[in-house]
Amino acid sequence: MATQLIHHPYRAPAAFDAVPVGVYKASTVLFPNVAAVRARRWQDKSGYTYGLHGTPTTFTLEERIATLEGGRHCVLAPSGLAAIALVDLALLRAGDEVLLPDNAYGPNKALAAHELAHWGIGFRIYDPMDPADLAAAITPRTRLVWLEAAGSVTLEFPDLPALLAVVRQANAAREVPIVTALDDTWGAGIALRPFELGVDIALQALTKYPSGGADVLMGAVVTRDDALHQTLLMTHMRLGLGVGANDAEAVLRGLPSLPLRYQAQDASARALASWMQDQPRVARVFHPALPDSPGHAAWRRDARAAAALFSVVFDDAVSAAQVDAFCDALRCFRLGYSWAGPMSLCMPYEMPPLRQRPWRHAPHLVRFAVGLEDIEDLRADLAQAMHVLA
Ligand SMILES: *Cc1c(COP(=O)(O)O)cnc(C)c1O
């Protein structure tokens, strides 16, 4: 019986077809004979060799994310941050430099400042709102330029075509071109067309919009260029960056509703951001669709939508303790990291230590991530918490 429970002769008919993709789980993948072992290739998705190298579930998710971003290839990583690390490790070697915008996702900067620095890879921070500052940061050692739109926490929207033109101009005089990588978690494949703008790599934390459930951690690295994809794929293999089949299935389940969720959260976030602007004690609201938010013109020209995020700084008269009390007084907006899930979230940040360039506003900022609740409940929640600011 023990053997029969493993080597069972029944094979389900192969023609099963349904709306969801099957959840295929495997470490071992079986081969019918040695010739098949020798012939089979996973690199081009023509076959299966080992669970880490792909299953029908992960191949399908990769293809769908590549389509979402307008690319041709995709590799999956166990988190958005792991996807960022994969790009760094695949492309950088000792002596190289990587350039990061001052408002990059914080852990991307921390990885550069710690592990990459330990390995002899330099990093420089540039002002994403000033293409001339990027031009000045490029040296013969520059190998990789990270871009992010909108910026993390502060949501400035950079002039991506101008930044990419700076890199293109530098590349004209170089043998080994600088690679550009856009962290497109905010755009999620909906708001921006990264490859039409001219980036080499578009990365997403699938943790956010594609999952949409606040239940999965995953990242994706999308490319159009075959050679660049092969470089990423080989590093991905050597690092052993697998994702679980159940997690891949959860993201596949989230994808069909992604455009609707993005649109719904965009509408709510815009409405709440502009309402917030009119509240007493509010000094500044950051959301790229607001006309006085940094980079609004670039956003209007290059983006088709905006994500669920807006950030607020209060009057100088509002103390740090009052900002904390405001966050504690909220009921619908819960305290927590991440965003693009069903539940609205908020998080206070002390800005000056997060930025290398001077921060010209009150130091305490609150970032809001709008969920899928009824917008009137969210507005009422923000309104009732205002009393602690008086
Ligand atoms: C959340 C996030 C990441 C990291 O994603 P994890 O899956 O949480 O590691 C990377 N970039 C941006 C812009 C993010 O918002």
The ligand as an ORCA input file, in Angstrom:
! r2SCAN-3c Opt
* xyz 0 1
  C       6.389     47.567     -1.113
  C       7.362     48.061     -2.108
  C       8.472     47.292     -2.443
  C       8.825     46.002     -1.752
  O       7.848     45.015     -1.811
  P       7.862     43.818     -0.724
  O       7.128     42.748     -1.452
  O       7.161     44.330      0.489
  O       9.290     43.471     -0.483
  C       9.329     47.788     -3.405
  N       9.101     48.969     -4.006
  C       8.042     49.736     -3.694
  C       7.844     51.049     -4.383
  C       7.135     49.318     -2.736
  O       6.081     50.091     -2.420
*
